[in-house]
Amino acid sequence: MAGTAATVLAETTVYNREADAQIVDVVTEILDPQGILVATSRSSLTVPAAGSATARQHLEISDAALWSPGTPQLHRATSRILAANSTIDTASDDFGIRMVTVDARRGLRINGEPLKLRGAAIHHDNGVIGAHTLDAADERRIRILKESGFNAIRSAHNAASRSLLSACDRHGVLVMDELTDAWFRPKVLNDYSQNFVECWEDDLEALVANAFNHPSVIMYSIGNEIAETATPRGIEMNRRIADRTRELDPTRLVTNGINGFLNLISPQDEEKLAKKADAARETGENPNKNLIGVLNLIIGILDRMLDKIVRLPAVDKRTREAFAALDVAGYNYMTGRYELDAKLHPARVIVGSETRAAHTVKIWKQIEHLDHVIGDFAWTGWDYIGEAGLATKQYGTTKRSIYHPYPALLAGEPVIDITGFRQTQSYLNEIAWHLATGPHIAVEPVNHSGEKVVKTGWRATNSIPSWSWEGCEGREATVEVYADAARIELHLNGHTVGTAESGRDGDYLTKFTLPYQPGDLTAVAYAADGTEIGRRTLTSAGGSLRLDVQPETTTLVADGHDLAYIPIELTDDEGILRPLADRTLTVSVEGAASLLGFGTGEAITTEGFASPAHHTFNGRALAVVRAGHEPGEATVTVQGAGMEPQNVILRLESPAATPSSGVPVEAITAEPSPTR
């Protein structure tokens, strides 16, 4: 859409704390992504004593650079407040110019181009540093998600932080920004349900105000698995929140992540439920533990049954009124209704607001051919603290449970672990999305070969990309080869050990079993005409052992917030990972920085992230170092038994000078509105 003209409405609110009214000038300038001035406006504004006034300025851009996931171009709006021609304050914000449209016939379009959401639901915590919303942490997480093929995130189940949205703006990642996980009914003890009636509107206004200038935000979700949406009270509240959201921001879509199975099984007697909740608070018990347990059990283990259940007419009956009030119907674990509802509700636009990550291939094969389904958000794209053990496959037992007791710590989701390490599912996703052809090789832990294992629908495999299983010679190894190919050949040390058909009908996965023998394991992928389309080799590690410490950056800003992420691996002298060499490592930091977090992606562990000592997991760990406020150097030392210590030198530089935010200007909002 070259040559697109755009009209930008810039609203600058000026606060006057003086006892007399003040007359000021508001000058607003817009710079394009290259920093070139493309529009300016000046207007006079009278601000009453001890009050505020808002200048609204329309600025015309004749040839706007459009923002999209492929070209995340950002403009900058700066407003200056002038008194007697002297600048007394400034405020700036980045924004993007783009157009979002959606309908059931043509799906989602950004600037007229069709797009399917390859989405990741993510929690608010940032792995080994906990619930920090530091710029560097959110920047890294969004960068890794984008590199892994995701083009959208869902902020489950709280409003996204400003730093997260800014990172999405820069990387071209679309956002479903979510309000809350609870309305009237509690899900856990002392949750948001206690404050919902009094606070939802203020919190919604804050969510919209925070998201308003971020082009990455294309959709607001007003709830997650709110069973009240099957009741008259909930249906009315759903409409109220959706309408109020549109009043606050008419430029974005409104959805609600509704679980049809939950709506089906949830009790309908609001008065009885309220009494139950009050009683639970008195005793300190979870008021809905049985309901949530049944829900997660069904979702986790009864795959085919769930698809049949959600197709029941009663599910449609208990969801259709709530969906009718939304721009996009959010389907949580209701993929079984996608094709059915195209017939029952031909104008309905659907998004898979929450689906299991292990089912991405199956789901994508379906929705890529359904115009009315605009995308899928996997639960989850990044592992998280909480719902402990939900997605873990455990060895040595057949006992099944939803969550696991201490020492379970993480959910154990299968796409990207909390350290940012890409797991097998991540590479399979790229193949399913047609972003890669493969092959990708991964091996189920040979040291657990033959053991009983608890399977779960939340995770398909525990495989890792390694052929280093010392001490396991002769034990059966299960090798997984993922590729969009017609045929796969597997070679060990130059000899063919197997060949098999591959391709879309097999969910891109070909498995081989063979006795483990160290050496070179190579998978070769072939097209239908016999042409080789790719190969990948895993090489066994030697007997040497060393620390491989590779900081992602060695230069930090001395602002007290910047972070250095330092991945640590146990390898041989050639740099090949040794996943069975796990041991305790210690990290120390001296100088102008400090250790903020240290840990691994292991889901069941007694270790926390605040200690300088931690046991590795599959040969890996991650240290996160936080900058201090003084320029200088910091030395990071990593040590472990039987290995030479490794040092990393970090350089901390003074932060760039920034203009004072001052008192008179409180906020600037620039709402981009591309013209046709």
FENZIHU-V678114 format. One record per residue. N is the residue number from 0. RES is the residue in one letter. PSI is psi in degrees with one decimal (none if undefined). D_LAST is the distance of its C-alpha to the last C-alpha in whole Angstrom. Layout:
# FENZIHU-V678114
((N	RES	PSI	D_LAST) (N	RES	PSI	D_LAST))
This chain:
# FENZIHU-V678114
((0	M	55.0	10) (1	A	146.9	12) (2	G	19.1	11) (3	T	127.9	8) (4	A	143.4	8) (5	A	143.6	8) (6	T	122.1	10) (7	V	126.6	13) (8	L	114.4	16) (9	A	123.6	19) (10	E	120.8	22) (11	T	118.1	26) (12	T	124.9	29) (13	V	129.2	32) (14	Y	131.2	35) (15	N	117.9	38) (16	R	10.4	42) (17	E	164.9	44) (18	A	-12.3	46) (19	D	154.5	44) (20	A	149.2	41) (21	Q	141.0	39) (22	I	122.7	37) (23	V	163.3	34) (24	D	140.7	31) (25	V	118.5	28) (26	V	119.7	27) (27	T	131.9	24) (28	E	145.0	23) (29	I	127.5	20) (30	L	141.2	21) (31	D	178.4	20) (32	P	-20.3	21) (33	Q	3.6	24) (34	G	14.6	25) (35	I	134.6	23) (36	L	123.2	23) (37	V	-12.0	19) (38	A	147.4	19) (39	T	151.9	21) (40	S	142.8	22) (41	R	131.8	26) (42	S	153.3	27) (43	S	146.0	30) (44	L	128.1	31) (45	T	123.5	34) (46	V	119.5	35) (47	P	159.3	38) (48	A	134.3	41) (49	A	36.4	41) (50	G	-161.4	38) (51	S	161.6	34) (52	A	153.7	31) (53	T	127.0	28) (54	A	128.9	25) (55	R	116.5	22) (56	Q	132.0	20) (57	H	124.3	16) (58	L	131.3	16) (59	E	130.6	13) (60	I	118.1	13) (61	S	-31.7	12) (62	D	79.6	12) (63	A	139.8	12) (64	A	116.1	14) (65	L	144.6	13) (66	W	136.9	15) (67	S	167.5	17) (68	P	-33.3	20) (69	G	-27.0	21) (70	T	78.6	20) (71	P	71.7	20) (72	Q	127.4	19) (73	L	135.2	20) (74	H	164.0	19) (75	R	128.2	22) (76	A	131.5	22) (77	T	126.4	25) (78	S	133.7	27) (79	R	139.1	30) (80	I	121.6	32) (81	L	134.6	34) (82	A	123.1	38) (83	A	39.8	39) (84	N	14.7	37) (85	S	134.7	38) (86	T	124.5	36) (87	I	-13.2	37) (88	D	159.2	35) (89	T	157.4	32) (90	A	140.6	29) (91	S	153.5	27) (92	D	147.5	25) (93	D	150.3	22) (94	F	167.9	19) (95	G	154.4	16) (96	I	117.3	12) (97	R	161.6	11) (98	M	130.4	10) (99	V	126.3	12) (100	T	154.3	13) (101	V	141.4	16) (102	D	166.2	18) (103	A	-19.4	22) (104	R	-35.4	21) (105	R	-1.7	18) (106	G	-155.7	19) (107	L	135.6	18) (108	R	136.0	15) (109	I	117.1	14) (110	N	35.5	10) (111	G	-8.3	11) (112	E	129.8	15) (113	P	146.4	17) (114	L	137.4	20) (115	K	139.2	23) (116	L	114.6	24) (117	R	86.1	28) (118	G	151.9	29) (119	A	120.8	32) (120	A	134.3	33) (121	I	143.1	35) (122	H	174.0	37) (123	H	-14.7	37) (124	D	154.2	40) (125	N	56.0	40) (126	G	-128.4	43) (127	V	-6.9	47) (128	I	5.2	45) (129	G	-147.5	45) (130	A	41.5	42) (131	H	144.0	41) (132	T	46.0	37) (133	L	144.6	38) (134	D	-45.8	35) (135	A	-34.5	37) (136	A	-46.5	38) (137	D	-36.6	34) (138	E	-45.4	33) (139	R	-43.1	36) (140	R	-45.2	35) (141	I	-37.8	31) (142	R	-45.4	32) (143	I	-40.8	35) (144	L	-43.2	33) (145	K	-43.1	30) (146	E	-24.0	33) (147	S	2.5	34) (148	G	-9.4	31) (149	F	142.8	29) (150	N	8.2	26) (151	A	152.1	26) (152	I	156.0	28) (153	R	126.8	29) (154	S	85.3	31) (155	A	121.3	34) (156	H	47.7	35) (157	N	158.8	34) (158	A	139.8	31) (159	A	147.9	30) (160	S	160.6	32) (161	R	-39.2	30) (162	S	-35.3	31) (163	L	-43.6	30) (164	L	-38.2	27) (165	S	-39.6	27) (166	A	-40.0	28) (167	C	-38.9	26) (168	D	-47.6	23) (169	R	-35.1	25) (170	H	-4.0	26) (171	G	40.0	23) (172	V	124.4	24) (173	L	156.0	22) (174	V	132.2	24) (175	M	107.3	25) (176	D	122.3	27) (177	E	139.8	30) (178	L	-52.2	31) (179	T	167.7	35) (180	D	-5.6	37) (181	A	142.9	39) (182	W	-110.9	39) (183	F	-40.5	42) (184	R	132.4	44) (185	P	145.3	46) (186	K	-34.8	45) (187	V	167.7	48) (188	L	134.9	50) (189	N	38.9	49) (190	D	-168.5	45) (191	Y	-16.7	42) (192	S	-27.0	43) (193	Q	-21.4	45) (194	N	-4.6	43) (195	F	-51.5	40) (196	V	-42.4	40) (197	E	-26.9	41) (198	C	-12.9	38) (199	W	-38.4	35) (200	E	-42.0	33) (201	D	-42.1	34) (202	D	-35.9	33) (203	L	-42.7	30) (204	E	-39.6	29) (205	A	-41.3	30) (206	L	-48.0	28) (207	V	-42.4	25) (208	A	-39.3	26) (209	N	-36.3	27) (210	A	-16.2	24) (211	F	-44.0	21) (212	N	1.5	20) (213	H	111.9	21) (214	P	-20.4	18) (215	S	-28.0	20) (216	V	114.0	21) (217	I	-9.2	19) (218	M	138.8	21) (219	Y	134.0	24) (220	S	127.0	27) (221	I	3.3	30) (222	G	169.4	33) (223	N	119.3	35) (224	E	54.8	37) (225	I	100.8	38) (226	A	-20.3	41) (227	E	-17.8	40) (228	T	-4.8	37) (229	A	0.6	40) (230	T	157.9	41) (231	P	-41.7	40) (232	R	-43.2	40) (233	G	-36.8	38) (234	I	-42.5	36) (235	E	-41.4	35) (236	M	-38.8	35) (237	N	-44.8	32) (238	R	-42.5	30) (239	R	-46.2	31) (240	I	-41.5	30) (241	A	-44.6	27) (242	D	-42.1	26) (243	R	-35.3	27) (244	T	-42.8	25) (245	R	-34.2	21) (246	E	-41.5	23) (247	L	-34.9	23) (248	D	94.6	20) (249	P	0.4	17) (250	T	-8.2	15) (251	R	162.1	17) (252	L	154.2	19) (253	V	131.6	23) (254	T	177.0	26) (255	N	126.8	30) (256	G	96.8	32) (257	I	131.8	34) (258	N	108.3	37) (259	G	-36.0	39) (260	F	-41.2	42) (261	L	-43.6	42) (262	N	-31.9	41) (263	L	-43.1	44) (264	I	-11.3	47) (265	S	138.7	46) (266	P	152.2	49) (267	Q	-12.5	47) (268	D	97.4	50) (269	E	-39.9	48) (270	E	-43.0	51) (271	K	-40.2	53) (272	L	-38.1	51) (273	A	-41.1	51) (274	K	-39.9	54) (275	K	-41.1	54) (276	A	-42.5	52) (277	D	-41.7	54) (278	A	-37.7	57) (279	A	-37.3	56) (280	R	-33.5	55) (281	E	-37.6	58) (282	T	-10.9	60) (283	G	21.3	57) (284	E	158.4	56) (285	N	119.6	53) (286	P	-15.1	52) (287	N	26.9	50) (288	K	-37.0	52) (289	N	-42.0	53) (290	L	-47.4	49) (291	I	-37.0	47) (292	G	-45.4	50) (293	V	-42.6	50) (294	L	-51.0	46) (295	N	-31.8	46) (296	L	-48.9	49) (297	I	-47.6	48) (298	I	-37.3	45) (299	G	-29.6	47) (300	I	-17.5	49) (301	L	66.9	49) (302	D	-58.0	46) (303	R	-37.2	46) (304	M	-38.8	48) (305	L	-42.8	44) (306	D	-38.9	42) (307	K	-40.4	45) (308	I	-45.8	45) (309	V	-14.1	41) (310	R	-2.7	41) (311	L	143.1	43) (312	P	-30.5	42) (313	A	-30.9	43) (314	V	-43.0	40) (315	D	-42.6	38) (316	K	-37.8	39) (317	R	5.8	39) (318	T	-21.9	36) (319	R	-34.6	34) (320	E	-39.0	34) (321	A	-43.0	32) (322	F	-31.6	30) (323	A	-23.0	28) (324	A	-2.1	27) (325	L	156.9	25) (326	D	-37.1	22) (327	V	130.4	23) (328	A	119.2	27) (329	G	116.4	29) (330	Y	110.4	32) (331	N	113.5	35) (332	Y	43.5	37) (333	M	36.9	36) (334	T	-24.0	35) (335	G	-13.2	38) (336	R	-3.4	36) (337	Y	-54.5	33) (338	E	-37.5	33) (339	L	-44.9	35) (340	D	-15.2	32) (341	A	-29.1	30) (342	K	-42.6	33) (343	L	-34.4	33) (344	H	73.6	30) (345	P	-19.7	27) (346	A	-2.6	24) (347	R	129.6	25) (348	V	131.5	24) (349	I	143.1	26) (350	V	137.1	27) (351	G	86.7	30) (352	S	-20.5	30) (353	E	119.9	34) (354	T	159.5	36) (355	R	134.9	39) (356	A	-34.4	38) (357	A	-11.4	41) (358	H	13.1	39) (359	T	-42.6	36) (360	V	-50.6	37) (361	K	-44.0	38) (362	I	-43.6	35) (363	W	-35.2	33) (364	K	-30.8	34) (365	Q	-53.9	33) (366	I	-20.2	30) (367	E	-13.8	28) (368	H	5.9	29) (369	L	108.4	28) (370	D	-32.5	24) (371	H	-9.5	24) (372	V	113.4	26) (373	I	-2.0	23) (374	G	-172.0	26) (375	D	135.1	29) (376	F	113.2	31) (377	A	141.7	34) (378	W	107.3	37) (379	T	170.4	37) (380	G	-19.7	36) (381	W	129.6	38) (382	D	165.2	42) (383	Y	163.1	43) (384	I	126.9	45) (385	G	175.3	47) (386	E	52.1	47) (387	A	127.2	50) (388	G	5.3	51) (389	L	-44.4	48) (390	A	20.2	47) (391	T	141.3	50) (392	K	115.4	53) (393	Q	142.1	56) (394	Y	153.8	59) (395	G	11.7	63) (396	T	159.0	62) (397	T	7.3	61) (398	K	125.2	60) (399	R	136.7	57) (400	S	160.6	55) (401	I	-63.6	52) (402	Y	161.2	52) (403	H	146.0	55) (404	P	176.2	57) (405	Y	134.4	58) (406	P	27.4	57) (407	A	139.6	54) (408	L	-42.7	51) (409	L	160.3	48) (410	A	-33.3	46) (411	G	30.9	47) (412	E	152.4	43) (413	P	8.9	43) (414	V	-64.6	40) (415	I	128.5	40) (416	D	177.2	43) (417	I	-13.8	43) (418	T	-5.3	44) (419	G	8.9	41) (420	F	127.7	43) (421	R	125.0	41) (422	Q	177.1	43) (423	T	-44.2	44) (424	Q	-32.4	41) (425	S	-42.4	39) (426	Y	-34.1	39) (427	L	-40.3	40) (428	N	-46.3	36) (429	E	-36.9	35) (430	I	-44.0	37) (431	A	-34.1	35) (432	W	0.4	32) (433	H	30.7	32) (434	L	-13.8	32) (435	A	158.5	36) (436	T	-18.1	39) (437	G	-166.6	41) (438	P	153.6	44) (439	H	129.9	45) (440	I	137.8	48) (441	A	154.8	50) (442	V	128.8	53) (443	E	140.4	54) (444	P	113.8	57) (445	V	-27.2	60) (446	N	-12.5	62) (447	H	11.4	61) (448	S	131.8	62) (449	G	-7.1	63) (450	E	154.1	63) (451	K	148.8	62) (452	V	140.8	58) (453	V	116.9	56) (454	K	155.4	53) (455	T	143.4	50) (456	G	-10.1	47) (457	W	-18.9	45) (458	R	129.2	46) (459	A	-31.5	47) (460	T	153.8	49) (461	N	12.4	50) (462	S	151.5	50) (463	I	155.6	50) (464	P	73.8	50) (465	S	142.9	53) (466	W	37.8	57) (467	S	94.4	59) (468	W	60.5	61) (469	E	138.5	64) (470	G	-3.7	67) (471	C	15.7	65) (472	E	131.4	67) (473	G	-17.4	68) (474	R	150.5	66) (475	E	129.9	63) (476	A	133.7	59) (477	T	114.9	56) (478	V	128.6	54) (479	E	128.7	50) (480	V	120.9	48) (481	Y	126.5	44) (482	A	148.9	43) (483	D	83.8	40) (484	A	171.0	43) (485	A	-31.3	46) (486	R	145.7	49) (487	I	134.8	50) (488	E	140.1	53) (489	L	129.6	55) (490	H	139.7	57) (491	L	117.4	60) (492	N	41.5	62) (493	G	-5.2	61) (494	H	138.1	62) (495	T	124.6	60) (496	V	-7.3	60) (497	G	153.0	58) (498	T	142.9	55) (499	A	157.0	53) (500	E	152.4	50) (501	S	-161.8	47) (502	G	-179.1	43) (503	R	-38.4	41) (504	D	-17.9	43) (505	G	20.2	45) (506	D	30.7	42) (507	Y	8.4	43) (508	L	131.2	46) (509	T	129.3	49) (510	K	144.1	52) (511	F	145.5	56) (512	T	137.3	59) (513	L	155.0	62) (514	P	136.5	64) (515	Y	131.7	63) (516	Q	127.1	64) (517	P	157.4	63) (518	G	-144.0	61) (519	D	120.3	58) (520	L	118.7	56) (521	T	130.5	54) (522	A	133.2	51) (523	V	129.0	50) (524	A	137.2	47) (525	Y	145.3	47) (526	A	174.1	45) (527	A	-28.7	46) (528	D	6.8	47) (529	G	-0.5	49) (530	T	133.7	47) (531	E	129.3	47) (532	I	-6.2	44) (533	G	158.4	45) (534	R	155.1	48) (535	R	137.2	49) (536	T	134.6	52) (537	L	131.0	53) (538	T	136.3	56) (539	S	142.7	59) (540	A	154.3	60) (541	G	-171.9	63) (542	G	-11.8	66) (543	S	159.8	65) (544	L	129.7	63) (545	R	163.5	61) (546	L	124.7	58) (547	D	107.5	55) (548	V	114.1	53) (549	Q	89.4	49) (550	P	140.9	47) (551	E	-18.8	43) (552	T	152.7	44) (553	T	4.8	47) (554	T	126.9	45) (555	L	158.0	44) (556	V	130.8	43) (557	A	66.2	45) (558	D	5.0	43) (559	G	-0.7	45) (560	H	-28.5	42) (561	D	152.2	42) (562	L	146.4	43) (563	A	119.6	45) (564	Y	127.6	44) (565	I	93.4	48) (566	P	140.5	48) (567	I	133.1	52) (568	E	150.3	53) (569	L	115.5	57) (570	T	171.8	57) (571	D	-174.3	60) (572	D	-17.0	61) (573	E	1.2	58) (574	G	15.1	55) (575	I	129.4	55) (576	L	141.9	55) (577	R	90.3	58) (578	P	-18.5	57) (579	L	7.1	60) (580	A	19.4	61) (581	D	141.1	60) (582	R	170.4	62) (583	T	131.8	61) (584	L	154.6	59) (585	T	144.6	59) (586	V	129.6	57) (587	S	147.9	58) (588	V	126.8	56) (589	E	141.8	58) (590	G	-139.6	56) (591	A	24.6	53) (592	A	175.7	51) (593	S	158.3	52) (594	L	122.0	52) (595	L	-36.9	49) (596	G	150.9	49) (597	F	124.2	51) (598	G	-165.6	51) (599	T	-178.3	50) (600	G	11.2	48) (601	E	126.9	51) (602	A	-31.1	51) (603	I	105.2	54) (604	T	149.5	56) (605	T	-6.0	58) (606	E	139.9	57) (607	G	-165.7	54) (608	F	1.9	52) (609	A	-5.0	53) (610	S	147.9	57) (611	P	-2.6	57) (612	A	136.2	59) (613	H	144.0	57) (614	H	137.7	58) (615	T	163.7	56) (616	F	120.7	54) (617	N	34.9	54) (618	G	12.4	55) (619	R	155.9	52) (620	A	168.2	51) (621	L	129.3	49) (622	A	141.3	50) (623	V	122.8	47) (624	V	134.2	48) (625	R	134.0	47) (626	A	147.0	47) (627	G	-165.0	49) (628	H	-1.8	48) (629	E	135.8	51) (630	P	156.9	50) (631	G	-151.2	52) (632	E	154.6	53) (633	A	138.9	54) (634	T	121.9	56) (635	V	124.7	55) (636	T	128.4	58) (637	V	130.1	58) (638	Q	149.9	61) (639	G	151.3	62) (640	A	133.9	66) (641	G	11.0	67) (642	M	151.0	64) (643	E	134.3	64) (644	P	151.5	62) (645	Q	137.6	59) (646	N	143.2	57) (647	V	130.4	54) (648	I	123.0	53) (649	L	136.3	50) (650	R	127.4	49) (651	L	124.2	48) (652	E	155.8	46) (653	S	140.0	45) (654	P	149.2	42) (655	A	146.8	40) (656	A	136.0	40) (657	T	146.6	37) (658	P	147.7	36) (659	S	141.0	38) (660	S	-26.6	36) (661	G	-170.7	38) (662	V	-43.5	38) (663	P	-38.9	36) (664	V	122.8	33) (665	E	-36.4	32) (666	A	153.7	29) (667	I	133.3	25) (668	T	127.6	22) (669	A	111.5	19) (670	E	107.5	16) (671	P	134.4	13) (672	S	88.8	10) (673	P	134.5	7) (674	T	158.8	4) (675	R	none	0))
